[in-house]
Amino acid sequence: MNKNDILRRLRYALNISNLEMVGIFKLAGHDILEFEILNILKKEEEEGYVECTDKELELFLDGLIIQRRGKREPSGSEPLVKPEVRMSNNVVLKKLRIALDLKEDDMLEMFKLSEFAITRPELSALFRKKGNKNYKVCGDQILKNFLQGVTVHYRK
């Protein structure tokens, strides 16, 4: 799924202003100007469109987690930042689950709001580590339906 589209959908679903987006990026240690955000939020065919990178999406989601849940105190054995090479849909889903403080039932409700059928085992498989025998890749359709459910839930 297009990273710009994910940002646009999240911004709309959570009713986040451009200035709030600047603040969210800043929480993750990334300084970005409002006009840069506007270019990222444009559609591909619009003039001035800039493609959102994996790193920018990761920083936004990390900032969203900090904004909604607070900064996490590091434990001695755990690295502060686990760098992601590529922001897969599974990682996006996991970070949204953390940021929005969603439990399994909450996530199932989000899918239900978008009229998308998913079972508990299927949902659980999306959060397994890659390489686990029960791991399932989160396809674009699954992520789109989840974001649609988030929109319905938060924009009531």
C-alpha positions, 0 to 999 in steps of 0.5 A: 500500500502506498505510504502517502495513502496511509498517511492521508487515511490516518490524518483523515481518520484521526482528524489530525491537522497539518500543524499536529502532523509537524508536532508528531514528527517532532516527537519522533525526532524528525523536523519537517516543515508544514509545506513538506507535509502538504507535498507528501499528502498530495495525490500522485497526479498533483503538482508538487507530489513527494513520495513518502519514504519508509523512514518518514512513515515509521517516524510518523507512526513512532511519533503517533505512539509517543503522542498517544501513549507517552515516551517509553522508558528503555530497559537495559537489555532492549535497544532504544530503536529497532530500525526497520528496513522496509515498512511492511503492512504488518509493521504499520498494523502493529504500530497502529495497534500500539498507538491507538491502544487497541486490544484484539477485540478492538481490532476485530471491531475495526474490521467489522466496522469496515464490513471485513471478515477476519477471524481471531487466528487470522488477526493473530497471524498478522502479528507473528514474527516473520519466519513463524509457521503461523505468520501471515503477510498483511495484504493491502486489502487488509490494511485498507479495511482496517484503516476504513474501520478506524475512520468509521470509529473515530469520525462518528 
